[in-house]
Amino acid sequence: DAKTTQPTSMDCAEGRAANLPCNHSTISGNEYVYWYRQIHSQGPQYIIHGLKNNETNEMASLIITEDRKSSTLILPHATLRDTAVYYCIVRGHNYGQNFVFGPGTRLSVLP
Amino acid sequence: SQTIHQWPATLVQPVGSPLSLECTVEGTSNPNLYWYRQAAGRGLQLLFYSIGIDQISSEVPQNLSASRPQDRQFILSSKKLLLSDSGFYLCAWSVAGTLRSNQPQHFGDGTRLSIL
């Protein structure tokens, strides 16, 4: 019962921007969009999250459409170390709600 | 800054043996703590979460149990392991009181458990 849809895999050239899309057409008003990534054999790493405004931090930018039905994670200058599986997660803040990780997008940054 | 530690990193155990995985968090007080399992090629499944000492909630019925004997210590246990318990076990924490908020969870590097 995943709430998000992501492409299975993507490639990006090193040094270029990586734009990872996510569809969440059934998102409700109190649900946030979170992005994590997982490098092989490590735990998921938190990247960024947002509700409706675009967000930016030292790792990435998050662009959320006005209707909130989709979003894009942007890695402005991808490096080889950004090769990982990227997860887009929609989560509300009701008591007991947890992070449900789907299959994600496997991003390969190519030299 | 806050850090989370899990050990061991890898573990190979025979069927029917007991299990104890430990997770500790530093740099924060009264965190919410979580145990997840990730089967090969699949997403994460939440197993347990805790909002305080000796306060454990189980998300799915299973062969495992969790305990929180200290504020920043979370232990995953089993009395008799099954083959189906193999997987990648992840501990996570979030800021206290955030089951009702938007704050993210932060994960450890996991324990890869193989049952033979």
HADDOCK unambig.tbl for C-alpha pairs under 7 A between the chains (distance, minus, plus):
assign (segid A and resid 32 and name CA) (segid B and resid 102 and name CA) 6.88 0.50 0.50
assign (segid A and resid 42 and name CA) (segid B and resid 109 and name CA) 4.76 0.50 0.50
assign (segid A and resid 42 and name CA) (segid B and resid 110 and name CA) 6.52 0.50 0.50
assign (segid A and resid 43 and name CA) (segid B and resid 90 and name CA) 6.68 0.50 0.50
assign (segid A and resid 43 and name CA) (segid B and resid 107 and name CA) 5.66 0.50 0.50
assign (segid A and resid 43 and name CA) (segid B and resid 108 and name CA) 5.50 0.50 0.50
assign (segid A and resid 43 and name CA) (segid B and resid 109 and name CA) 4.25 0.50 0.50
assign (segid A and resid 43 and name CA) (segid B and resid 110 and name CA) 5.73 0.50 0.50
assign (segid A and resid 44 and name CA) (segid B and resid 107 and name CA) 5.94 0.50 0.50
assign (segid A and resid 45 and name CA) (segid B and resid 106 and name CA) 6.94 0.50 0.50
assign (segid A and resid 45 and name CA) (segid B and resid 107 and name CA) 6.68 0.50 0.50
assign (segid A and resid 46 and name CA) (segid B and resid 106 and name CA) 6.43 0.50 0.50
assign (segid A and resid 93 and name CA) (segid B and resid 99 and name CA) 6.36 0.50 0.50
assign (segid A and resid 93 and name CA) (segid B and resid 100 and name CA) 4.47 0.50 0.50
assign (segid A and resid 93 and name CA) (segid B and resid 101 and name CA) 4.84 0.50 0.50
assign (segid A and resid 93 and name CA) (segid B and resid 102 and name CA) 5.84 0.50 0.50
assign (segid A and resid 94 and name CA) (segid B and resid 99 and name CA) 6.93 0.50 0.50
assign (segid A and resid 94 and name CA) (segid B and resid 100 and name CA) 5.15 0.50 0.50
assign (segid A and resid 95 and name CA) (segid B and resid 99 and name CA) 5.37 0.50 0.50
assign (segid A and resid 95 and name CA) (segid B and resid 100 and name CA) 5.24 0.50 0.50
assign (segid A and resid 96 and name CA) (segid B and resid 99 and name CA) 6.27 0.50 0.50
assign (segid A and resid 100 and name CA) (segid B and resid 44 and name CA) 6.68 0.50 0.50
assign (segid A and resid 101 and name CA) (segid B and resid 43 and name CA) 5.03 0.50 0.50
assign (segid A and resid 101 and name CA) (segid B and resid 44 and name CA) 5.41 0.50 0.50
assign (segid A and resid 102 and name CA) (segid B and resid 43 and name CA) 5.11 0.50 0.50
assign (segid A and resid 103 and name CA) (segid B and resid 42 and name CA) 6.31 0.50 0.50
assign (segid A and resid 103 and name CA) (segid B and resid 43 and name CA) 5.71 0.50 0.50
